[in-house]
């Protein structure tokens, strides 16, 4: 699925579209999309923390319903069983819903940033990982830390997302140029756009294929790139009138 900034969701291949959210000046743009465990539904989150549930995704609440006024939510991550989800802000602040358990936050440990771009939950609800635009990774709970770009002496400012391995023993970071950095033993490297001689600067997200044999990358222009066993389908005709793409989720 591709979610656009105005809340529309487009399905490619076997991913059916179940609808999207209505955005406004109050909600801000759509920021993230996450699939349910059986890939028969998804959640979409906006910058003010409004959550829309579609297909078999269940609604467990959002920041609007709690009366909290924010404008910097950047991502949503479901729990392993799909009975809850996490919302994270650009400052690394966390909000939990359903069976999502709170394991700490960056403000809670007195780390002050404004560049968090992604979050993933650990299998079994034991913790979660945050990534910043500089490739810095923060682990909370019993989640394992496998390294970060600053730790490798790499200086970047355009990391856009973090992708976990299905085993929880590693993760992949992707930059706006489609560069891929993998950490741990569970995350497999299937290639990158710079490695294929493709020059872009608009990648917004990355999603695994069901068997972990590949991954997709999506650009703001709606173009999807496939690596490994990821099959790429034609872009829906209506997508062109609803750009930019804000996020991608796989079945």
N, C-alpha and C positions, 0 to 999 in steps of 0.2 A: 504494500500500500504506500501511496505517496500522499502526504498531507500538505496542503498549501497554506500559506500564511493567513488566508481569509477563512480557513476552517473547512474547506472542501476536501474530500478524500476520494482518491481514484485507485481502483484496483487494477492490477496488471496480472496477466496469466490466470492462475487459479484463485486469486484473491478477489472475492466479490466486495463491492462497495456497499456498506450498510448505512451510509449517510455521514454527515459531518456536523460541525458546530457552527453557530452563527456568531461571527465576531463583530465587535463594535469598538468605538473609542474607549469604552469602559473595560471591555475584556482584554483589549490588546490583541495582538496577532496570535494565531495558533503556533505553539512552540514544539510540541512533541506528540508522537503517536506510539502506542505500544500494543502488541498483539496479546490475546489471551493464550493460555497454554495449548489449547487445541486448535488455535488459529481460526476459530469461527467467529471472532469478534475482535474489537479493539477499543482502546480509550484514546481520546484526544484531549490535550490540555492547552489552555491559553495562558498568556503572560500573567493574568491576574489570578490564576489558580482555579479557573472554572474547568470542570472535567465533564466530558460527554462520553457516555458508554453506548456502544453499538454492537449489534449481533448478540452473541451470548455473553458479552462483557457486562458485569454487574456494576452498578453505581454504588460506591461506598462513601460518598460525600466529597466535598471540595472546600476550598478556602472561602468561596463566596457564601456557601451555606453556613460556614462558621463565623461569618461577619468579619473576616480578616481582610485588610486592604493592602494588597501588595501589587507590584507591577513587574516583578523580575523573575517569575518562575521560568525555568529554562528546559525542564525535562520531566518526564514521568516514567517510572519503572514499576512493573507489577511484581508481586511476590510470586514464588515458584508455583503455588497452587492457584493463582489467579483470584484469590479471595481478598485481595487488598492491593494497595499501591502506595508508592512514595512519590511525593512532589519535592523538587529541590529548586532553590533559588540561586541566582548568580552569586550570592554571598556564601553559598554552601549551607544555608539553613534548610532544615528538613521538616516535612509535614507528613504524617502517617495516617493511613485510612484502612479500614477493614482489619485484616490480620497482620498488617505491616508493623513491625516492631522498631521502636526508636533505639538507635545505638550511638547517638551522638551527632554533633554537627561541627562545622568549622567555627562559627561564632562561639559555640559552647566551649571550644578549646582555645579561644582568643586568637584565632587566625582570621585576619581581615583581608578578604579578597572580593573582587567583583567580576571574576572571569570564569566561574564554574560553567561548564558547557554540557556535562553529561553525568548520568548516574546509572549504575546497574546494581541489582540486588543479588546477593549470594544465594545459592541453592539452600532450601530449608529455612530461609529467613534468619540466617545467622549474622548477617551484616550487609554492608554495601560499600561500593566504591564510587568515588567522585573523581572527575578529571577536570582540570582547568585548561584554558586555551594555550598555556605554556607547556602542556603535557605533564604537569604535576599531578600525581595520583595520590589520593588520600583514602586509607582503608579504615573502616569502622566495624566494631563487633569482632567476630571471629573470621572475618574475611582476610585472605592472605594478600600481602603486598608483594608484587613481583618486579617492581622497578618502575622508573619514570624517566622521562626525557631529561629533566634537569639533572637527575642522578647520573645520566650517561654523559653529561656535559654538552647536551644538544640544546641550542637556544632557538626556540620557535615561539610563535604567538598566534598560530592559526589552527590549533587542534579543534576539531568540531564535534567529535563523538568518541565514546568508548564502547567496545563490543566485547562481551564476555565469552569465554569458551563455555560449551554446554556442561563441562565437568566442573567448572569453577576453578580450574587450575591455571588460569592465565587470562589475558585480555589483549585486545588490539586497540590501538589508537589510530585515528585517521585525521589527516589534515585537510585544509581547504583545497590543496593541490592534488588530493588523492594519494598522498604518501601514506604508507602503512607502517606502523611500528608494533611488533608483537612482543609480548612479555609472558614468561612462564612456559610450561610444557604443554598446556592444553589448547593453546591458540595456534592454529596453523597459518602460515603465510602463503597466500595464493597469488600474490602479485600486487602491483600498484600502478597507478596511472603514470607517474614519472618513469617507472621501469618499462612501460610500453611506449614511451615517447609522446604521451598525451599531455598537453599543457592546458591546465584549467586552474581556476582559483575560486570555484564556487561550490565545492562539495559541502553538503550539509549533514550527511549521515551515512551509516553503514549498517547492513543487516545480514545475518547468517542465513545460509540455506538450511533446510530441515536436517540434513545429514552431516552438517558441519564441513561439507566438502567444498565450500566456496562462500563468497559473499558478494553482496550488491553494494554499490555506492550510488548516491543520488545527488545531482546538482540542482541548483536553484532554478535552472532552465528546464527541469523535468527530464533531463537525460539521465538514464540509468546505465551503469557500467557493471558488467558481470565478470567475476573471477572464479577460477576453479570450475565447479559444476553448476554455477549460477547461470540460468537461462534468462536471456533478456527478451522482453516482448515490446511490441510497438507501443508508443505513447498514445494514450487516449486522445482523440481529436479535441475534446472539450478542455483538456488540460491547458492548452495554450492561452486560453482567456482567463485562467485563474492562477497564473504564476505570481510570485515565486513559490517553488516548493520549499517547505520548511523542515520536513523530516521524512524518514522512511522506516517502515517496519515490514518484516518478512513473515510469511506463513510457516 
